């Protein structure tokens, strides 16, 4: 959502009491559903709501008009400013509610994120319940249909802090589910979401057994989002992280077989796919049969393309790279 305010919106802000919007939206964000995440979208001026209606809700799906969010933000900003002016003030529930509005409006608001960390770090607050509730709030923003939030370094950093605290306290955590439910959803809603996939790598560091299964999840993501270079790079990294040689061979062969089949069937000639394929060919000890299939798929697609085009050059470079850097097969 653009942070620029047009004249009509400014006029409405001056003529209406912003407190009802603040109360409704902050209550919404602090009383999250018992299961699942809210799916938040913003409504533009073309979708006005009746007076007194500050959001629309259908199950976990929420639509918030820009006007109502800006109204709530002005109130929330005053609450946070009041707290910061009192150096020794306690962080109240109202301050936390205000930070939720501020982060919904501006996901890079570091002060709001730090206040939430400070609250959780206070004596007696660093509990399983509080950490999971905070993670649910952050995940709601990271997976929302909001372009800036899904790729926010501040929100992803806050999530890393939360996961670290949970692991330090030995709180059980399903890391594979985290990658599927949060990272991959954020990756779909903001393609080439490098910061989201970096978070997935952070998660993998905490369980050396995960790359084998996560690689298969990543393969499914990549085959559905074949132009996303960040997803393909993560898949390549997953395969490289598999410690057991036999597991790595089986996963590599399965991935390579499926990717080459899809590439041939749908005639994928984009650089993302072929950068992945040439990397696997050059880094993994692929069999002679796998290498020949890579060459045959490349030759078949490039032969039917106009020469000297960007796509043709991509195919030729991938082939040359694979031939030059291929590792010898281990017999």
N, C-alpha and C positions, 0 to 999 in steps of 0.2 A: 504494500500500500504506500502510495506517495505521501510524504510528510508535508507537502505543500498544501496550504489551505486557501481555497478560492473565496471570492467575496461573498457569495451566497452562504457558504458554510460559516464564515466569520460572523455574518449578520445573525444567523441562527444561534450561534454560540453566545452572543451578547443578549439575546432575547429570552433564552430559556435557562432554567435552573439546572445546573449540571449534576447536582447531588443524586437525584433518582437514578441516573445512568450509572454513576459510580457505585451506588449500593447494589444495583442489580448485577452489573458485570463483575464486580469484585466478589460477590456472593457466588456467582457462577464459577469463578476460577478457584475459589477456596473450598468449595463443596463439590469436588469432582466425583464422578460415578464410582461405585464400589468396584466395578471391573471395567477394563477397557479405557480408552482415551477419548476425550472430546475431539471432534473433527470440526475445526473452526475455519470459517471463511468470512471475508469482509464484503459488505454490500455497498455499492456505489450509490450516487444520487438518483440513479434510474430505478432504484428499488426502495422508495420511501415506505416507512412504517407508520402506523397510526400513532397519534400522540399518546405518550405513556408506555408505548411498547419499545423496549430497548434492545431486544434481540429476538430472533426466531429459533425455535428448538424442535427438532424431530428426533427423538431418541438421543443419541450422542452427537448428532449433527447440529452445529450451531452457526447461525449467520448473524453477524453484528454490523450495523450500519456505521460508516465512517464517522458520522456526526456524533453518535452515542459514544464511540470509543474516544474521540477527542475530548468530549465533555468529561468523561470519566478520568482521562489522563490529566486534565487541568486540576481536578480535585486531588488525584493521587500525587501529583507533583508537589502540591502544597503540603500534603501529609508528610512526605519524605523530607521536604525542606525543613519542616518544623522539627522532625526527629533529628536531623543533622545539626541543627542550631543548638541542640541540647546535648552536649558531648557525653553526658553521663546517663542519658535517657535509656530506659528499657525498650526493647523492641517488642511492641505490642502486636496483637492480632491485626489491628487496623493498619499498622505499618507494613506488615507482611502482605495484607490485602492490596495495599497501595503499590507495592513492588510488582505484584502480579499484573496489575493494569499497565504499569510502566513498561514491563518486559513484553507485554502483548503489543503495545504501541511501538516500542523501540527495543528490539532484541539485543542491541549492542550497548545497552545501558549498564555499564559495569558497576556503578554504584548500587543499583537495585539488586544485581546478582550477588554482590559482596554482602549486602545487608542480610540476604537470605542465608548465606554461608555463616555469617556472624551469629544469626539466630540459632542455627542448627548446632553450632560449636559451643553454645552456652551450656553451662552445667545442667545435666539431666536431659538435654534436648536431642543428643546424638543417639537416637533409638532406632530400632528396626522400623517401627511404624512411621516415624517422622521422615526417615531417609527414603522409604518407599513412596510416601505421599509426595515428597519433593520431586522424586524421579518421575512420578506420574505427571506432575505439573510440567516439568521440563520436556518430557516426551510428548505431551500434548502440543507444545509449541513447535518442537522439532519435526513433528509429522503432520502439522497443519498444512492446509493448502494456502500457505503464505510464503511467498518467494524468499523474502529476506530471512525468515525464521529458520527455514530448513537448512540454510547454509551459514548460520550465525556462529562465528568463532567463539563468541562469549557464551552462548548457550551450550555448545559442545564442550567447552572447557569446564563449565559448571557441571555438566554431566560426568565428565571424567573425575572431577573432585568427589562427586557423590558416590560413584562406583568404587573409587579408591577407599573411601570411608567404609563402605559396606564390606569390602573384602578384608580390610584391616580388622573389622569387628567379626569376621567369619560368618557374615550373614549369607545364607545360601543364595546363589545368583545364577540364573540360566543365561549364560553368555551367548549361546547359540540362538536362543529365542530373542535376545536383545538385538543381535545383528539382523535377524529376519524381520522383526516387528518394528524396529526403530530405524536402523541404518538403511535398510533396503527400501523402506517406505519413503524416507527422506530422499534417498537416491532417485526414486521414481518421480517424486514431486519436484525435485530440482536436479535435472540431469547434470552429469559431470560434477557431482557434489564431492569434491576432493576432501573437504574437511570431515564429511560424514564417514567416508571410507578410511580416513586416518583414525577415526574413533574406533572403527572395526578392527584395525590393526592393533590399537591399544588393548582392546578386549582380548584378542588372540594371544597376547603376551602372557595372559594369566592362566592359560590352560593349553599345554602343548599337545593334548589329544584332539583339540578342536579342528585344526586345519583340514583333516580328512573329511569330516562331515560338512563343515562350512564351505569347502570347495564345491561340493555338489549343490549347495544352496546358491552359491555365487554363480555357478554355471547356469542354473535356472533363471536367475536375474539377468545375466548377460544375454541369454538367448531371447529374452523378451525385450531387452533394451540394447540391441546390438550396436548402436552408434555411441554408446557411453564408454569412453576410454577409461574413466575412473573405475568402473565396474570390472572391465577386462583386466586392468592392472592389478586390482585386488585379487581376482581369480588366479592370476599368474603367481602372485605372492603367496597365496594359500597353498598352491601346489608345491612351491619351493620350501615351505615351512614343514611339510610332512616329514617326520623323522624316520619312520619305518620305510625301508627301501621298497618292499613289496607293496605296501599300501600306496606309496607314491606312484609306483609303476601302474597299478590298477586304476587309480584316480586319473592319472595323466592320460592313459589310453582311453578311458571312458569319455573324458572331456574332449580330447582331440577327435575321437570318432564322431561324437555328437556335433561338435562345432563344424567340422569339415562337411558333415552331411547337410547341416542347415545352410552353410555357406554355399554349397553347390546347388541345393534346391532353390534357395531364394536369391541366388546370384549376388551375394554380399560382396561388394568391392570397396567398402569404406576402410579408411586407414585404421580405425579402432580395432576391427576384427583382424586385419592382416598384421598389425603390430603385435597383437597377442599371439597369432599363429607362428610368426617368425621367431618370437621370443621363446616359445615352447620348443620349437624345432632346434634352436641354437643352444638352449640351456639344459634341456632334458636329453637323456640318452634314449632317443626314440628308436624304434625298430626300423629296419630297412623298408618294411611294408608301409609303416606310418609315414616315413619320409617320402617314399614314392607317391603315396596318396596326396600328400601336401603339394608336391610338384605337379601332379596330374590335375588337381583342382585348380591350382594357380594357372597352369597352362590353358586349361579349358576355358576359364573365364577371360583371361587376358587376350586369347586368340580372337574372341568375338568383339573386342573393343576397339574403338578408333585409337590409333597410335599417337603417342606424344600428348595425350590428355593427362590431367592430374590423376585421374583414377588409374589409367594405364601405368603411369609412373609409380604409383603406390604398389601395384601388383608386381612390377618388375623389381622394385627395390626389396620387397618382401622376399621374393624368390632368391635374389642374389645374396641377401643377408643370410637366409637359411642355408644356402649352399656353402657359403664362406665360413660360417661359424658353427655349423652342425658338429655336435660332439659325437665321437665314435660310439656305436652301439656296444654295450657291455654284454658279452656272451656268457 
